[in-house]
Amino acid sequence: MSENFYISVILATYNWPQALHLCLQGLECQTDNYFEVVIADDGSREDTLQFIKGYIKSSHIKISHIWHPDHGFRKSMILNKAIALSSGKYLLFLDGDCIVQPDFIAKHRLFSENAVMVTGSRILLGESLTHHLCKKGKWSYNEFLINALRNRISGELNKLLPLLFKIPDNALRMYSHFEWRRIKGCNMAAWRQDVLGIQGFDEHLQGWGHEDADFVFRLQRSGIKRKSGAWATEVLHLWHPSASKENSAKNAEIVRAKILAK
């Protein structure tokens, strides 16, 4: 895209200020600074709220924060509230337990196309590496790269090559039809007008699971094409215990019903 459009990073978080701190530090170090951050807070406790309040005051990037009470996993609802608060023409969805590479915004801008959404990928960090980074509390991408091979060999990274080799944008990145696999709600982007065209995320999907697949499916059903951002936009996903999947099957059935109805 030739236009230097403003990007809103919709950053979902819940009760993990140490991870959010690392995530925000990664966003502070972007090569492309024409963006804002809107923190979509699904009911975090006071320690997270105080951290965010202090960070906003000291940051050189524009950061807004929206919060609602903790009545269970209501990520779809808080994302919609954050979208309403945002001002960017292009929306980039990120989770607060993910650290971005310095060219994250730049790559997503480069991959953007009219009537196209981008679904990115992630690299999983191990438990020991995650604890080390959170305890240290200071993010350095260069230091991370220096130690990346050692961490890959020890199993603290599940992938290394996508950090070292970036594949340019090309026609092979386009999906011909909806595919459930490789949809990561922690790394995807779409035009604001397209997201509003499907009325954002489906708030009937409560509890962990599949709100991202539903979002992608409804965008594609509305005529928006999907492009892969893998091997270009990877985020570093910090380890954490698995979320409760109590509602996962129910949410999956809601999404499958929409697919069958189509």
SVG drawing of the C-alpha trace seen along z (x, -y; Angstrom):
<svg xmlns="http://www.w3.org/2000/svg" viewBox="-28 -11 53 41">
<polyline fill="none" stroke="black" stroke-width="0.4" points="0.0,0.0 1.4,-3.4 -0.6,-5.4 1.1,-5.9 -2.1,-4.9 -2.3,-5.0 -2.4,-1.6 -4.1,-0.7 -2.6,2.2 -5.4,3.8 -3.5,5.4 -5.5,8.0 -4.3,8.5 -5.4,10.1 -3.6,10.3 0.0,10.6 1.7,7.2 5.2,8.8 4.4,10.2 2.6,7.0 5.7,5.0 7.8,7.1 5.2,6.8 5.0,3.0 8.8,2.7 8.9,4.6 6.3,2.1 8.5,-0.8 11.3,0.4 9.6,0.6 11.2,-0.6 7.8,-1.9 6.3,-4.3 3.1,-5.4 0.8,-3.5 -1.1,-3.6 -1.7,-0.9 -5.2,-0.3 -4.9,2.1 -8.0,4.3 -8.1,5.4 -10.5,8.3 -10.9,7.5 -7.3,7.4 -6.6,6.8 -5.4,3.5 -1.6,4.3 -2.1,4.5 -4.1,1.4 -1.5,-0.6 1.3,0.8 -0.6,-0.3 -1.3,-3.8 2.4,-4.3 3.6,-3.0 1.3,-5.2 2.8,-8.3 6.4,-7.3 5.9,-5.9 6.8,-7.8 4.0,-6.0 0.3,-6.7 -1.3,-4.2 -5.0,-4.0 -6.5,-1.5 -10.0,-0.2 -11.1,2.2 -14.3,4.0 -15.1,6.1 -13.9,9.7 -17.0,11.8 -15.1,14.6 -13.3,14.8 -15.0,12.1 -12.2,11.4 -14.6,10.8 -16.4,8.1 -13.3,6.2 -11.8,6.4 -14.9,4.8 -14.7,2.0 -11.1,1.4 -11.9,1.3 -14.5,-1.4 -11.9,-3.4 -9.2,-3.1 -8.6,-5.6 -6.5,-3.6 -7.5,-2.8 -5.9,0.6 -6.3,2.9 -3.5,5.2 -4.6,7.7 -1.9,8.8 -1.9,10.5 -0.2,9.2 1.8,12.4 3.5,12.0 6.7,10.0 7.1,8.5 10.2,8.2 11.4,4.7 9.9,4.9 6.5,6.2 4.5,3.1 6.5,2.5 5.9,6.0 2.2,5.9 2.0,2.5 4.0,4.0 1.6,7.0 -1.6,5.0 -3.9,4.9 -7.3,3.7 -10.1,6.2 -7.4,8.5 -6.8,9.6 -3.5,11.1 -3.1,14.0 0.4,14.1 2.3,16.8 4.1,17.3 7.2,18.8 6.6,20.6 9.0,19.9 9.6,22.4 8.9,22.1 12.4,21.4 13.1,18.8 9.8,17.1 10.5,17.0 14.0,15.6 12.6,12.8 9.8,11.9 12.2,11.8 14.7,9.7 11.9,7.3 14.0,5.6 13.6,6.6 16.4,6.6 15.8,8.2 19.5,8.2 20.3,10.1 17.4,12.5 18.9,13.2 22.4,13.8 21.0,16.5 18.4,17.9 20.4,20.9 21.3,22.0 17.6,21.7 16.5,23.6 18.9,26.5 17.7,26.6 14.1,26.6 13.2,23.2 12.2,22.1 10.1,24.3 11.3,22.6 14.3,20.6 14.5,20.3 11.5,17.8 13.6,15.4 16.6,15.6 14.9,15.8 12.0,13.6 10.0,14.6 8.8,11.6 5.1,11.0 3.9,13.1 0.8,14.6 1.3,18.0 0.5,16.4 -3.2,16.1 -5.7,18.7 -8.2,19.9 -10.9,20.8 -11.5,20.8 -9.1,23.0 -9.4,23.4 -5.7,24.1 -3.0,21.5 -5.4,18.9 -3.7,17.1 -5.8,14.4 -2.5,13.1 -1.3,12.0 -3.7,10.9 -4.7,7.7 -7.6,6.3 -8.9,3.0 -11.1,1.1 -14.0,0.8 -13.9,4.5 -14.0,5.3 -16.9,3.0 -18.6,4.5 -19.0,7.8 -19.7,6.0 -16.4,7.1 -16.0,10.2 -19.0,12.3 -19.7,11.6 -21.8,14.8 -18.5,16.7 -17.5,16.6 -14.8,18.6 -11.6,19.6 -11.5,20.7 -12.3,20.1 -13.3,16.4 -10.4,15.8 -11.5,18.6 -15.0,17.2 -13.7,13.7 -11.6,14.9 -14.5,17.0 -16.9,14.1 -14.5,11.8 -13.9,14.3 -17.6,14.9 -18.1,11.1 -15.7,11.2 -12.4,10.4 -9.5,12.5 -7.0,14.0 -3.2,13.8 -0.6,15.7 1.9,13.5 4.1,16.5 7.8,16.3 7.6,12.5 5.5,11.4 6.2,14.0 5.6,13.0 7.3,14.5 4.7,16.2 5.6,16.5 4.9,19.8 1.9,20.0 -0.3,22.8 -3.1,23.7 -6.3,21.8 -9.5,23.5 -11.1,25.0 -14.4,25.5 -16.3,23.6 -14.0,24.5 -16.2,27.3 -19.4,25.1 -17.7,22.2 -16.4,24.6 -19.9,25.8 -21.2,22.2 -18.5,21.6 -19.1,24.9 -22.9,24.1 -22.1,20.8 -19.8,22.6 -22.5,25.2 -25.1,22.5 -23.0,20.8"/>
</svg>
